[in-house]
Amino acid sequence: MFENLQDKLDRAFKVLKGQGSITEINVAETMKEIRKALLDADVNYKTAKAFTDEVREKAIGQNVLTAVSPGQLLTKLMNDELANLMGGTVQELNISSNPTIILIAGLNGAGKTTFSGKLANFLATQKNKKPLLVAGDVYRPAAIDQLEVLGSQINIPVYTDRESKDPVGIAKAGIAEAKKNGQNVVIIDTAGRLAIDEEMMNEIAEVKANTNPHEILFVVDAMTGQDAVNTAKAFNDRLDFTGVVLTKLDGDTRGGAALSIKSVVNKPIKFIGTGEKMEALDVFYPDRMASRILGMGDVVSLVERAQMQFDEKEAAELQKKIRKNKFDFNDFLSQIQQIKKMGNMKDLMGMIPGVGKAIKDVDIDDNAFTPIESIIRSMTPHERENPDAINQSRRLRIAKGSGTDLAEVNKLIKQFEDMRKVMKQFSNPAAAAKMMKGMPKMPFGR
C-alpha cells in the first residue's frame, strides 16, 4: 500500500539532501513537491494545501542539530503531521454496553458483509465478546448466504429472516434474539446501492432511529480515492456515523482516502481491511500508518500480529524441542501455517523498516509456501519426526509425491538442516554469545 506516494515523497525529500540548514527557499521547494505528491495520491486539494502549509510553518526556523540532517528533521515533522492528519490517536470501538449495537453502512461493493464477518471474528477472538451477526440486506440476493457462510467459518451465529423485506423489523428482531441468547454485541449488516440515493438514505436512517446503535461504521473501498471521501461526506451528513472502515487498503498504492477522510468528515478511521481472510482486519493507528507511508515500517503491528497467532504454551514447548535439537518438519509446517495466518506476505515484509522500499517492485506470491507444504505433506509421519532418516530413495519418493523435483526436495532439507543448527546455537545463550563475538565487525558509519 502507498507505494506511489512513498516514491514521490522520497523524491521530494531529495531537494534537501546535502543542505546544511532549513531555509524558506529549500523548504518551499520541498513542500511544492510534497503537495504535488499528495495530489497525485488523490488527496483532497484543501487537505493537501493545509497540510503542507502546516509542515512548512513548523520547519522554517528549526535549528538542525549536527547529528540530524535537514531531510531527517523534515521526515520527523512529516511523520508527526501525517499522524495528526489521520486522527492523531487510535479510536477504539465503544463496546461497553450489553448488548452493544453496531450498524454497518456503505455502498455496494465496498465490502460491508465481509467486514461484518471480520469484525465479529475480531470481537470474539481479541475482545472476548459473544457477537451475533444480523443479515439486514434484503435486496442483494446473495447477501444473506454470504453472511451465513462467513458466520459458519468463524463459528459466529447469524440471525436471518428470508421471508421479510423489512430491514427495520429484521434489525429489531435480531437485537431481541441477542438479548434472549446472551450475545453481547449485535452487528447489523445493511443494504447498499450502486450509488447514493434518497431511498437508501431514508431506509438506513430509519434503521438507525429504531435501533439506537452505539456505533455506526461507514465502510468504504479505499481504492475509490477521492470518490470515497465524497461518499463518506454524503453518508455522514445523514447518518452522523461514529467511524470509518477502509477496505482493500492492500490494493491501494496511492492512499488518498486514508489521508483525506478524517479532515473532510471529522470522523476517525477505526479499522482497515488488508485482504480477504477473516483475520485480515487491523485497528487503525495513525502514527503507525504515518511511519509506513514514509517507508519507516511498522514493527509494533508486526509483533502484535505475530502474538495473535503464536500461543505462549506452544512457543515454550517449541523452545524445549529446539534446545534438545528435536525441532522437526511437523514443527516447521506448523510455523508456516501460523505465518500465513498473519496476512499478506508483502504487507508483512513492508512492516520491517527499510524492507518496504526494497521490495516495492518485487512480486511476492502468497502461495510461495505451497511447494514447501506439498513436500512436507508427502513425507511419512516417521520422516517428519526424524528428518535425519530421509535418505536418497525417500527423497525421490517425496519429490514424486509432492509434484516437485529432487533438487527442490534437497534444497528444502538443506535449508531446514541449516536453520536447525542456527536455532540450536541461539537457544544456548553462551554459545550464541560466543558465535556473535566471533562475527566480523559491521561497517557502521562508513
C-alpha positions as CSV (number, residue, x, y, z in Angstrom):
1,M,0.0,0.0,0.0
2,F,1.0,3.6,-0.6
3,E,3.9,2.6,-2.9
4,N,3.4,5.5,-5.4
5,L,3.1,8.1,-2.6
6,Q,6.3,6.7,-0.9
7,D,8.2,7.1,-4.2
8,K,7.1,10.7,-4.7
9,L,7.8,11.7,-1.1
10,D,11.3,10.2,-1.4
11,R,11.9,12.4,-4.4
12,A,10.6,15.4,-2.6
13,F,13.0,14.9,0.3
14,K,16.0,14.7,-2.0
15,V,15.6,18.5,-2.5
16,L,17.0,18.9,1.0
17,K,19.8,16.3,0.5
18,G,23.2,17.8,1.2
19,Q,21.7,21.1,2.5
20,G,23.3,22.3,5.8
21,S,20.2,24.1,7.0
22,I,16.5,24.5,6.5
23,T,15.7,27.8,4.7
24,E,12.5,29.3,3.4
25,I,13.7,28.6,-0.2
26,N,14.6,24.9,0.2
27,V,11.5,24.2,2.3
28,A,9.2,26.0,-0.1
29,E,10.6,23.8,-3.0
30,T,10.3,20.6,-0.9
31,M,6.7,21.5,0.1
32,K,5.8,22.2,-3.5
33,E,6.9,18.6,-4.4
34,I,5.2,17.1,-1.4
35,R,1.9,18.9,-2.3
36,K,2.2,17.5,-5.8
37,A,2.8,14.0,-4.4
38,L,-0.3,14.3,-2.2
39,L,-2.5,15.5,-5.1
40,D,-1.2,12.7,-7.3
41,A,-2.2,10.3,-4.5
42,D,-5.7,11.6,-4.8
43,V,-5.7,13.6,-1.6
44,N,-8.3,16.4,-1.3
45,Y,-6.7,19.7,-2.5
46,K,-7.7,21.7,0.6
47,T,-6.3,18.9,2.8
48,A,-3.0,18.8,0.9
49,K,-2.6,22.6,1.0
50,A,-3.4,22.9,4.7
51,F,-1.0,20.0,5.5
52,T,2.0,21.4,3.6
53,D,1.4,24.9,5.0
54,E,1.4,23.5,8.5
55,V,4.7,21.5,7.9
56,R,6.4,24.5,6.2
57,E,5.5,26.7,9.1
58,K,6.9,24.3,11.7
59,A,10.0,23.6,9.6
60,I,11.2,27.1,8.9
61,G,13.4,28.4,11.7
62,Q,14.1,24.9,13.1
63,N,17.6,24.5,14.4
64,V,19.2,21.5,12.7
65,L,21.4,19.5,15.2
66,T,24.7,18.4,13.8
67,A,23.7,14.8,14.2
68,V,20.5,15.3,12.2
69,S,20.2,16.3,8.6
70,P,17.5,18.8,7.3
71,G,16.0,15.8,5.5
72,Q,15.8,13.8,8.6
73,L,14.2,16.6,10.6
74,L,11.6,17.2,7.9
75,T,10.8,13.5,7.9
76,K,10.2,13.7,11.6
77,L,7.9,16.7,11.1
78,M,6.1,15.0,8.3
79,N,5.6,11.8,10.3
80,D,4.0,13.8,13.2
81,E,1.8,15.8,10.9
82,L,0.7,12.8,8.8
83,A,-0.4,11.1,12.1
84,N,-2.3,14.2,13.1
85,L,-3.9,14.4,9.6
86,M,-5.2,10.8,10.0
87,G,-6.6,11.4,13.5
88,G,-3.6,11.6,15.8
89,T,-4.5,8.8,18.2
90,V,-6.2,5.4,17.9
91,Q,-10.0,5.4,18.4
92,E,-11.3,2.2,20.0
93,L,-14.8,0.8,19.4
94,N,-17.4,1.7,22.0
95,I,-18.4,-1.8,23.2
96,S,-19.2,-1.2,26.8
97,S,-23.0,-1.6,26.5
98,N,-24.8,-5.0,26.8
99,P,-25.7,-5.6,24.1
100,T,-23.6,-3.2,22.0
101,I,-25.3,-2.5,18.7
102,I,-23.1,-1.8,15.7
103,L,-24.7,-0.6,12.4
104,I,-22.7,-1.2,9.2
105,A,-23.3,1.2,6.3
106,G,-21.8,1.8,2.9
107,L,-22.3,1.4,-0.9
108,N,-22.5,-1.9,-2.7
109,G,-19.0,-3.4,-3.4
110,A,-17.3,-1.6,-0.5
111,G,-17.0,-4.9,1.4
112,K,-19.7,-4.3,4.2
113,T,-20.7,-8.0,4.5
114,T,-17.1,-9.3,4.6
115,F,-16.2,-6.6,7.1
116,S,-19.2,-7.6,9.3
117,G,-17.7,-11.1,9.4
118,K,-14.2,-9.9,10.1
119,L,-15.5,-7.6,12.9
120,A,-17.4,-10.4,14.5
121,N,-14.3,-12.6,14.4
122,F,-12.1,-9.7,15.8
123,L,-14.5,-9.1,18.7
124,A,-14.8,-12.9,19.5
125,T,-11.1,-13.7,19.3
126,Q,-9.5,-10.4,20.5
127,K,-12.1,-8.9,22.8
128,N,-13.7,-12.0,24.3
129,K,-17.2,-10.9,23.1
130,K,-20.2,-13.0,22.0
131,P,-21.3,-11.4,18.8
132,L,-24.5,-12.0,16.7
133,L,-24.5,-11.1,13.0
134,V,-27.8,-9.8,11.6
135,A,-28.5,-10.1,7.9
136,G,-30.3,-6.8,7.2
137,D,-29.6,-6.6,3.4
138,V,-32.9,-7.7,2.0
139,Y,-32.1,-6.7,-1.6
140,R,-28.9,-8.3,-2.7
141,P,-29.8,-12.0,-3.4
142,A,-26.5,-13.5,-2.1
143,A,-26.0,-11.2,0.9
144,I,-27.8,-13.5,3.4
145,D,-26.0,-16.6,2.0
146,Q,-22.6,-14.8,2.2
147,L,-23.1,-13.8,5.8
148,E,-24.2,-17.3,6.8
149,V,-21.1,-18.8,5.1
150,L,-18.8,-16.3,6.9
151,G,-20.6,-17.0,10.2
152,S,-20.0,-20.7,9.8
153,Q,-16.3,-20.2,9.0
154,I,-15.8,-18.2,12.2
155,N,-18.4,-20.0,14.4
156,I,-20.5,-16.9,14.9
157,P,-24.3,-17.2,14.8
158,V,-26.3,-15.3,12.1
159,Y,-29.8,-14.0,12.5
160,T,-31.8,-14.2,9.3
161,D,-35.4,-13.8,8.1
162,R,-35.6,-14.7,4.5
163,E,-39.4,-14.0,4.3
164,S,-39.2,-10.4,5.4
165,K,-38.4,-7.4,3.3
166,D,-38.5,-5.1,6.3
167,P,-34.9,-4.2,7.3
168,V,-36.1,-2.3,10.4
169,G,-38.1,-5.3,11.6
170,I,-35.2,-7.7,11.0
171,A,-32.8,-5.4,12.9
172,K,-35.1,-5.2,15.9
173,A,-35.8,-8.9,15.9
174,G,-32.0,-9.6,15.7
175,I,-31.4,-7.4,18.8
176,A,-34.2,-9.3,20.7
177,E,-32.6,-12.6,19.7
178,A,-29.2,-11.5,21.0
179,K,-30.8,-10.4,24.4
180,K,-32.5,-13.8,24.6
181,N,-29.4,-15.8,23.9
182,G,-26.9,-13.7,25.9
183,Q,-25.0,-12.3,23.0
184,N,-23.4,-9.0,23.9
185,V,-22.6,-7.5,20.5
186,V,-25.1,-7.2,17.6
187,I,-23.6,-6.4,14.2
188,I,-26.2,-5.3,11.7
189,D,-25.2,-5.7,8.0
190,T,-27.3,-3.3,5.9
191,A,-28.2,-3.0,2.2
192,G,-26.1,-0.8,-0.1
193,R,-26.7,0.6,-3.5
194,L,-24.5,1.2,-6.5
195,A,-24.8,4.9,-5.9
196,I,-26.1,7.2,-3.2
197,D,-29.9,7.6,-3.5
198,E,-32.6,9.1,-1.3
199,E,-34.4,5.7,-0.8
200,M,-31.3,4.1,0.6
201,M,-30.5,7.0,2.9
202,N,-34.1,7.1,4.2
203,E,-34.0,3.4,4.9
204,I,-30.8,3.3,6.8
205,A,-31.7,6.4,8.7
206,E,-34.9,4.5,9.8
207,V,-32.9,1.5,10.9
208,K,-30.7,3.9,13.0
209,A,-33.7,5.6,14.5
210,N,-35.3,2.2,15.6
211,T,-32.1,0.5,16.9
212,N,-30.2,3.4,18.6
213,P,-26.8,1.9,17.7
214,H,-23.8,2.6,19.8
215,E,-21.5,2.6,16.8
216,I,-22.3,3.4,13.1
217,L,-19.4,2.3,10.9
218,F,-19.1,3.6,7.4
219,V,-17.4,1.0,5.2
220,V,-15.6,2.4,2.1
221,D,-13.4,1.0,-0.6
222,A,-10.0,2.8,-0.3
223,M,-9.2,2.2,-3.9
224,T,-12.0,4.6,-5.0
225,G,-9.8,7.5,-3.7
226,Q,-11.5,10.9,-3.6
227,D,-14.8,9.4,-4.5
228,A,-14.6,7.5,-1.2
229,V,-14.2,10.8,0.6
230,N,-17.2,12.4,-1.2
231,T,-19.4,9.3,-0.4
232,A,-18.3,9.4,3.2
233,K,-19.4,13.1,3.5
234,A,-22.8,12.4,2.0
235,F,-23.4,9.5,4.4
236,N,-22.1,11.4,7.4
237,D,-24.5,14.4,6.6
238,R,-27.4,12.0,7.0
239,L,-26.2,9.4,9.5
240,D,-23.7,11.2,11.6
241,F,-21.6,7.9,11.8
242,T,-19.1,7.3,14.5
243,G,-16.2,5.9,12.5
244,V,-14.8,4.9,9.1
245,V,-13.6,1.5,7.9
246,L,-11.2,1.5,4.9
247,T,-11.3,-1.8,3.0
248,K,-9.0,-3.1,0.2
249,L,-6.2,-0.9,1.5
250,D,-3.7,-3.6,0.5
251,G,-4.6,-2.8,-3.2
252,D,-4.3,1.0,-2.8
253,T,-0.9,2.3,-3.9
254,R,-2.0,5.9,-3.7
255,G,-3.5,6.4,-0.2
256,G,-5.7,9.5,-0.9
257,A,-8.7,8.2,1.0
258,A,-6.8,7.4,4.2
259,L,-5.1,10.8,4.2
260,S,-8.2,12.9,3.4
261,I,-11.2,11.3,5.0
262,K,-10.6,12.4,8.6
263,S,-10.1,16.1,7.7
264,V,-13.2,16.1,5.5
265,V,-15.8,14.4,7.7
266,N,-14.0,14.8,11.1
267,K,-14.7,11.2,12.0
268,P,-11.9,8.7,12.9
269,I,-10.8,5.8,10.8
270,K,-11.3,2.8,13.2
271,F,-10.4,-0.2,11.1
272,I,-8.5,-1.1,7.9
273,G,-9.0,-4.2,5.8
274,T,-6.0,-5.6,4.1
275,G,-7.1,-8.9,2.5
276,E,-9.9,-11.4,2.1
277,K,-9.1,-13.6,5.1
278,M,-11.2,-13.2,8.2
279,E,-8.1,-12.3,10.2
280,A,-7.1,-9.5,7.7
281,L,-8.5,-6.7,9.8
282,D,-6.4,-4.2,11.7
283,V,-7.3,-1.5,14.2
284,F,-6.2,1.8,12.6
285,Y,-3.2,3.5,14.3
286,P,-2.5,6.9,12.7
287,D,1.1,7.1,13.9
288,R,1.9,3.6,12.7
289,M,0.4,4.3,9.3
290,A,2.3,7.6,9.0
291,S,5.6,5.6,9.6
292,R,4.6,3.1,6.8
293,I,3.8,5.9,4.4
294,L,7.3,7.4,4.9
295,G,8.8,3.9,4.4
296,M,9.9,3.5,8.1
297,G,8.0,0.3,8.7
298,D,5.7,-0.7,11.5
299,V,7.4,-3.2,13.8
300,V,4.8,-2.8,16.6
301,S,1.9,-4.0,14.3
302,L,4.1,-6.9,13.0
303,V,4.8,-8.1,16.6
304,E,1.1,-7.8,17.5
305,R,0.1,-9.9,14.5
306,A,2.7,-12.5,15.5
307,Q,1.5,-12.5,19.1
308,M,-2.1,-13.1,17.9
309,Q,-1.1,-16.3,16.1
310,F,1.6,-17.8,18.4
311,D,0.4,-19.5,21.5
312,E,2.7,-18.9,24.6
313,K,2.4,-22.6,25.8
314,E,3.1,-23.8,22.3
315,A,6.1,-21.4,22.0
316,A,7.6,-22.7,25.3
317,E,7.2,-26.4,24.1
318,L,8.9,-25.4,20.8
319,Q,11.8,-23.8,22.6
320,K,12.4,-27.0,24.6
321,K,12.4,-29.0,21.4
322,I,14.9,-26.6,19.8
323,R,17.2,-26.9,22.8
324,K,17.2,-30.7,22.5
325,N,17.6,-30.4,18.7
326,K,14.2,-32.1,18.3
327,F,12.7,-29.4,16.0
328,D,11.2,-31.4,13.1
329,F,9.2,-31.0,9.9
330,N,5.8,-31.1,11.9
331,D,7.0,-28.0,13.8
332,F,8.2,-26.4,10.6
333,L,4.9,-26.9,8.9
334,S,3.0,-25.5,12.0
335,Q,5.2,-22.4,11.9
336,I,4.5,-21.8,8.2
337,Q,0.7,-22.1,8.8
338,Q,0.9,-19.6,11.6
339,I,2.9,-17.1,9.5
340,K,0.3,-17.5,6.7
341,K,-2.5,-16.5,9.1
342,M,-0.7,-13.2,9.8
343,G,-1.7,-11.8,6.4
344,N,-0.4,-10.8,3.0
345,M,3.3,-11.6,2.8
346,K,4.3,-8.4,1.0
347,D,2.3,-6.4,3.5
348,L,4.0,-8.1,6.4
349,M,7.5,-7.6,4.9
350,G,6.6,-3.9,4.4
351,M,6.3,-3.5,8.2
352,I,10.0,-4.2,8.6
353,P,11.9,-0.8,8.5
354,G,13.7,-0.4,5.2
355,V,12.3,-3.5,3.6
356,G,9.2,-1.9,2.1
357,K,11.1,0.2,-0.3
358,A,13.5,-2.6,-1.2
359,I,10.7,-4.9,-2.3
360,K,8.3,-2.4,-3.8
361,D,8.9,-3.8,-7.3
362,V,9.1,-7.4,-6.2
363,D,6.1,-9.7,-6.8
364,I,5.8,-11.8,-3.6
365,D,3.3,-14.6,-4.2
366,D,1.1,-15.5,-1.2
367,N,1.3,-19.1,-2.5
368,A,5.2,-19.2,-2.1
369,F,4.8,-21.7,0.7
370,T,2.7,-24.1,-1.3
371,P,5.6,-26.2,-2.7
372,I,7.2,-26.4,0.7
373,E,3.9,-27.6,2.3
374,S,3.5,-30.1,-0.5
375,I,7.0,-31.6,0.1
376,I,6.4,-31.9,3.9
377,R,3.0,-33.4,3.4
378,S,4.5,-36.0,1.1
379,M,6.7,-37.2,3.9
380,T,5.6,-40.1,6.2
381,P,4.9,-39.4,9.9
382,H,8.2,-41.1,10.7
383,E,10.1,-38.9,8.2
384,R,8.6,-35.7,9.5
385,E,9.6,-36.6,13.1
386,N,13.0,-37.9,12.1
387,P,14.5,-35.7,9.3
388,D,17.8,-37.4,9.5
389,A,16.2,-40.6,8.3
390,I,15.4,-39.1,4.9
391,N,17.8,-40.9,2.6
392,Q,18.1,-40.6,-1.2
393,S,15.4,-43.1,-2.1
394,R,13.0,-41.4,0.3
395,R,13.8,-38.1,-1.2
396,L,13.0,-39.4,-4.7
397,R,9.6,-40.7,-3.4
398,I,8.9,-37.4,-1.7
399,A,9.6,-35.4,-4.9
400,K,7.3,-37.7,-6.9
401,G,4.5,-37.5,-4.3
402,S,4.7,-33.7,-4.0
403,G,4.8,-32.9,-7.7
404,T,8.3,-31.3,-7.3
405,D,11.7,-32.4,-8.4
406,L,14.6,-33.9,-6.4
407,A,16.6,-30.6,-6.5
408,E,13.7,-28.8,-4.7
409,V,13.5,-31.5,-2.0
410,N,17.2,-31.5,-1.5
411,K,17.2,-27.7,-1.2
412,L,14.4,-27.7,1.4
413,I,16.1,-30.3,3.5
414,K,19.4,-28.5,3.4
415,Q,17.8,-25.2,4.4
416,F,15.9,-27.0,7.2
417,E,19.2,-28.5,8.5
418,D,21.0,-25.2,8.4
419,M,18.1,-23.5,10.2
420,R,18.0,-26.2,12.8
421,K,21.7,-25.7,13.5
422,V,21.3,-21.9,13.9
423,M,18.2,-22.3,16.1
424,K,20.2,-24.8,18.3
425,Q,23.1,-22.4,18.7
426,F,20.9,-19.4,19.6
427,S,18.9,-21.4,22.1
428,N,22.1,-21.7,24.2
429,P,23.0,-18.2,25.4
430,A,26.7,-19.0,26.0
431,A,27.1,-20.5,22.5
432,A,25.1,-17.6,20.9
433,A,27.3,-15.0,22.7
434,K,30.5,-16.9,21.5
435,M,29.2,-17.0,18.0
436,M,28.3,-13.3,17.9
437,K,31.7,-12.4,19.4
438,G,33.4,-14.3,16.5
439,M,31.5,-12.4,13.9
440,P,33.4,-9.6,11.9
441,K,32.6,-6.0,13.0
442,M,29.8,-4.4,10.9
443,P,31.0,-1.3,9.0
444,F,28.6,1.1,10.6
445,G,29.2,4.8,9.9
446,R,31.2,4.3,6.8
